[in-house]
């Protein structure tokens, strides 16, 4: 699973009012293209960890695990 797909899945999860997958994909793609490189790198790291775990765990679980670690170790939240 690549970084954008993880970003798009998280976007759809966080925006459940978008009824159409097509609309959610389009909106996520528009936002992805405007994201700074550090955000894209963050999702690339999640994708890398997902591959390292042999795809045995949901990438959103990995993302939220990273979110929790960041929140515990920093005052910065995403």
Buried (B, 14 or more C-beta within 10 A) or exposed (E): EEBBBBBBBBBBEEEEEBEEEEEBBEBBEEEBEEBEEEBBEBBBBBBEBBEEEEEEEBBBEBBBEBBEEBEEEEEEEE
